[in-house]
Amino acid sequence: MFKAVTLYTNQLNKLKSFHQNILEMPLIDVGDDSFSLQIGSSTLTFKESHLPAAYHFAFNIPGNLMAETKKWLQARVELNREDDKDEVYYKSFDADAIYFDDPAGNVVEFIGRRTKIRAGDFTPDSLMNISEMSITTPDVREAAMKLQEFGVISRNNNPIELDSLNFLGEGDTFIILVPPKRRWYFSDKISEVCPLEIELVNGHSILIDEKGLISNR
């Protein structure tokens, strides 16, 4: 689903150093006010903003590399916990997940899809793509209708829940549509409305403004 995602931050230098020096991810583009990472088949860009912003996003990894990935991350970051556990298995997705916070307060998830197998050791090049990207909006129903126009529909045609998480997409990639002030799983952070841009592989470009309103860029 995700060809490219652009997020905003007032901690650009800290994030750049974190991704380059801690997570050892190669930077594919660096500007005066932005930098970009190649996440498998997706591109993730952070742009400088004078306002703080925080998101939840996830990266897909091959399921057979999950244990190795966890050890790799534990040597670099502190994993988040929920009910005294630092990982979780999602039966409905047949996937295992681990979480951590980055220096800007983003809740980052690595999710291992058990149906995906890849030979070799884990490295940042093992990341497959952007798996999940949050959109926080005060009007969840209107946002879901807009996303449907762009070819992004609710997973399994589930009804849209106005006060909960909504997964829109298919396969292993989803937009997570959520109202403000909802606590993110495996974190003490809450969802907040922040601008972002999403370029889909189907050719649509989606703009979410600072009020959480969605338009086709």
C-alpha positions in Angstrom: 0.0 0.0 0.0 2.6 2.5 1.1 5.0 3.9 -1.6 6.1 6.8 0.6 5.1 8.4 3.9 6.1 11.9 5.1 6.0 12.8 8.7 6.8 16.0 10.6 9.0 16.6 13.7 10.6 19.4 15.7 13.4 16.9 16.6 14.9 16.4 13.2 18.5 16.1 14.1 17.8 13.8 17.0 15.7 11.5 14.7 18.4 11.6 12.0 21.1 10.6 14.5 18.9 7.9 16.0 18.0 6.2 12.7 21.5 6.6 11.3 23.7 5.8 14.4 21.4 3.6 16.6 19.2 1.7 14.2 22.0 1.8 11.5 19.5 2.6 8.7 21.0 4.1 5.5 19.8 7.5 4.7 18.8 7.7 1.0 18.3 11.5 0.9 19.3 14.3 3.3 18.3 17.9 2.9 18.5 21.0 5.1 15.1 20.4 6.6 14.4 16.7 5.9 15.9 13.2 5.6 14.5 10.0 4.0 14.9 6.3 4.8 14.4 3.3 2.5 12.1 0.8 4.4 12.1 -2.1 1.9 9.7 -1.1 -0.9 8.6 2.0 1.0 10.2 5.4 1.7 9.8 7.2 5.0 10.7 10.9 5.2 10.8 13.2 8.2 10.5 16.9 7.6 11.3 19.7 10.1 8.4 21.5 11.8 8.3 24.2 14.4 5.6 22.2 16.2 6.0 18.8 18.0 4.4 15.8 16.3 4.2 12.1 17.2 2.8 9.1 15.3 2.5 5.4 15.5 3.9 3.4 12.6 5.1 -0.1 12.0 7.6 -1.9 9.7 7.1 -5.4 8.4 9.8 -8.0 8.9 10.0 -11.7 7.9 8.4 -13.8 10.7 11.3 -16.2 10.9 13.7 -13.4 11.8 11.6 -12.1 14.7 13.7 -13.6 17.6 16.9 -12.3 16.0 15.3 -8.9 15.4 14.3 -8.6 19.0 17.8 -9.3 20.2 19.2 -6.8 17.7 16.8 -4.1 18.9 17.4 -4.9 22.6 21.1 -4.0 22.1 20.1 -0.6 20.8 16.8 0.5 22.4 14.6 -0.2 25.4 11.6 -2.2 24.3 8.2 -1.0 25.5 6.1 -3.3 27.8 2.4 -4.0 28.2 1.3 -6.2 31.2 4.9 -6.9 31.9 5.5 -8.3 28.4 7.8 -6.9 25.8 6.2 -8.7 22.8 2.8 -9.8 21.6 1.3 -12.3 19.2 -1.7 -11.1 17.1 -3.7 -14.2 16.2 -5.9 -12.3 13.7 -2.8 -11.2 11.8 -0.6 -14.3 12.5 2.1 -11.9 13.5 4.4 -11.1 16.4 5.2 -7.5 17.4 7.6 -5.5 19.5 7.5 -1.8 20.2 9.8 1.1 21.2 9.7 4.9 21.3 12.0 7.0 19.2 13.5 10.4 20.4 10.5 12.4 19.0 8.0 10.3 20.9 6.8 8.2 17.9 5.7 4.7 18.8 7.6 2.4 16.5 6.6 -1.2 15.9 8.4 -4.1 14.2 5.9 -6.7 13.2 7.0 -10.2 12.1 4.6 -11.8 9.6 4.8 -15.5 10.2 3.9 -16.3 6.6 6.9 -14.3 5.3 10.2 -16.1 5.3 13.6 -14.8 4.4 17.0 -16.4 4.6 20.0 -14.8 6.2 20.6 -12.8 9.4 18.6 -9.7 10.4 19.9 -6.3 9.2 18.1 -3.1 8.5 17.8 -4.3 5.0 15.5 -7.1 6.2 12.7 -4.5 6.7 10.1 -5.3 4.0 8.0 -2.1 3.9 5.9 0.2 6.0 3.3 -2.0 7.5 1.1 0.5 9.4 0.7 4.2 9.5 -1.6 6.0 12.0 -4.0 8.8 11.1 -5.5 10.5 14.1 -8.6 12.6 13.3 -11.5 13.9 15.3 -13.9 12.8 12.5 -13.1 9.1 12.0 -16.2 8.3 9.9 -15.5 11.1 7.4 -11.9 10.1 7.2 -12.9 6.5 6.5 -15.2 7.6 3.7 -12.4 9.7 2.2 -9.9 6.8 2.3 -12.4 4.5 0.7 -12.5 7.0 -2.3 -8.7 6.4 -2.6 -9.1 2.6 -2.6 -8.4 2.0 1.1 -11.2 0.1 2.7 -11.8 -1.3 6.1 -10.1 -4.7 6.8 -12.5 -7.5 6.1 -15.2 -4.9 5.6 -15.4 -4.4 9.4 -17.6 -1.6 10.6 -15.8 1.7 11.5 -15.5 2.1 15.2 -15.6 5.8 16.1 -13.8 5.4 19.5 -11.3 2.6 18.7 -8.6 1.5 16.3 -9.7 0.9 12.7 -7.5 -1.1 10.3 -8.0 0.0 6.7 -6.2 -1.9 4.0 -5.4 -5.5 3.1 -2.7 -8.1 3.2 0.1 -6.9 5.5 -0.3 -3.1 5.1 -2.8 -0.9 6.9 -3.7 2.7 7.7 -4.7 2.8 11.4 -7.5 5.3 11.8 -8.0 6.5 15.4 -9.6 9.4 17.3 -7.5 11.6 19.5 -6.5 10.9 23.1 -6.4 7.1 22.7 -3.5 5.4 24.4 -1.3 3.5 22.0 -0.8 -0.2 22.9 2.6 -0.9 24.5 3.1 2.8 25.3 2.0 5.6 27.6 1.7 7.9 24.6 -1.7 8.9 23.4 -2.9 9.5 19.8 -2.7 13.1 18.7 -3.7 14.9 15.5 -0.6 15.6 13.4 -0.2 16.4 9.7 1.3 13.8 7.3 1.4 12.8 3.7 0.9 9.3 2.2 1.7 8.2 -1.3 0.0 5.0 -2.1 1.2 2.4 -4.7 -2.1 2.8 -6.5 -1.1 6.3 -7.4 -3.2 8.3 -4.9 -1.5 10.9 -2.7 -3.2 11.7 0.5 -2.7 14.8 2.6 -3.7 14.9 6.3 -3.7 18.5 7.6 -3.0 19.8 11.1 -6.8 19.4 11.9 -6.8 15.8 10.9 -8.8 16.5 7.7 -8.0 14.3 4.6 -7.7 15.5 1.0 -6.3 14.1 -2.2 -3.0 16.0 -2.8 
